[in-house]
């Protein structure tokens, strides 16, 4: 049998793409392959569960548009399928005069993006969040929280209901593009498809290279380490609490996140990972390390971010430094409040010249589309990202 479509990758982008393809071509045969025993095992299942509003992105940019549409689509999907979510709102807190300047720039950007954002002074910030201190803040009432694993499980059911097929524990070993189909080989057999979409996340560059696609980047894993607060502090905040980000840094900083199960997490930081799928601290995959250590772009980006990277690594090794990042805006936290919680790993695409890729990166051939980079907030934006991928697939005909 030759499938109309094959999707590699059972994270939220792969699942959203499968749903979109089946919507556009009812009755099509579609196979989704996932190497793990469950869906959403990696980036999708290890994120903070936030439905982002999109305040950080340049007005008119693809990321701003996808995030805005994705937030609405995610909430609509949850309502349609009875998935619990909560629109709890987010507060960005400025702790220094410099952060107040950055906050003003963010506010101006939010207005250009047509977002509903409220500026708060220190007194109003304290009134809304008694345990939070700052010189001022921005409040986004549209930000929400959800369990993206549950979203993915529901997407999988929709795919099967529409006639799609999902096969787990199917690690891809070879991809060969022919004149009228693509052959995907796994240890448990092979699949043939007229069109292939690869949403490989942490393994996306390897899958592209396996397929014979020339790329000029590599995935470098960055660990985002989280802690969980004690249950007694589950009511410490009423909203999500974020610092004002440094625009010179690629990550948003340590924040307090209410989770849909009622708990509160602290994090993440951003430190170099010693394995693409090594979630335990200090665990190492020597193949992964050897691969990025031999890539010139790795050393260039490390050098370019040496100062901030050193601080992040120090705070990873010493919990007291991590705590100080939180105490800037939540001074009541103590070292004993930082309880263990599973880390996440971000698939950061890095170019050969050391540039961090912050936008979408695709590689396309007549019968294949490789999603080489789907930047944050890909979980929030997954449904319109799936539509964008489907556009590219159908327009290639």
GIRA-V463526 format. One record per run of one state. SS is the DSSP state (~ for helix, > for strand, _ for the rest). FROM is the first residue (numbers start at 1). LEN is the number of residues. If there is no record, write none. Layout:
ss:SS from:FROM len:LEN
ss:SS from:FROM len:LEN
This chain:
ss:_ from:1 len:1
ss:> from:2 len:7
ss:_ from:9 len:3
ss:~ from:12 len:13
ss:_ from:25 len:5
ss:> from:30 len:4
ss:_ from:34 len:10
ss:~ from:44 len:3
ss:_ from:47 len:3
ss:> from:50 len:2
ss:_ from:52 len:10
ss:~ from:62 len:20
ss:_ from:82 len:3
ss:> from:85 len:2
ss:_ from:87 len:3
ss:> from:90 len:5
ss:_ from:95 len:2
ss:~ from:97 len:16
ss:_ from:113 len:4
ss:> from:117 len:5
ss:~ from:122 len:7
ss:_ from:129 len:7
ss:> from:136 len:5
ss:_ from:141 len:3
ss:> from:144 len:3
ss:_ from:147 len:1
ss:~ from:148 len:14
ss:_ from:162 len:3
ss:> from:165 len:3
ss:_ from:168 len:4
ss:> from:172 len:6
ss:_ from:178 len:4
ss:> from:182 len:5
ss:_ from:187 len:2
ss:> from:189 len:10
ss:_ from:199 len:2
ss:~ from:201 len:10
ss:_ from:211 len:6
ss:> from:217 len:8
ss:_ from:225 len:2
ss:> from:227 len:2
ss:_ from:229 len:2
ss:~ from:231 len:3
ss:_ from:234 len:6
ss:> from:240 len:4
ss:_ from:244 len:11
ss:> from:255 len:4
ss:_ from:259 len:5
ss:> from:264 len:4
ss:_ from:268 len:3
ss:> from:271 len:2
ss:_ from:273 len:13
ss:~ from:286 len:8
ss:_ from:294 len:2
ss:~ from:296 len:9
ss:_ from:305 len:1
ss:~ from:306 len:12
ss:_ from:318 len:1
ss:~ from:319 len:9
ss:_ from:328 len:7
ss:~ from:335 len:3
ss:_ from:338 len:1
ss:> from:339 len:2
ss:_ from:341 len:3
ss:> from:344 len:8
ss:_ from:352 len:4
ss:> from:356 len:1
ss:_ from:357 len:4
ss:> from:361 len:4
ss:_ from:365 len:3
ss:> from:368 len:6
ss:_ from:374 len:4
ss:~ from:378 len:18
ss:_ from:396 len:2
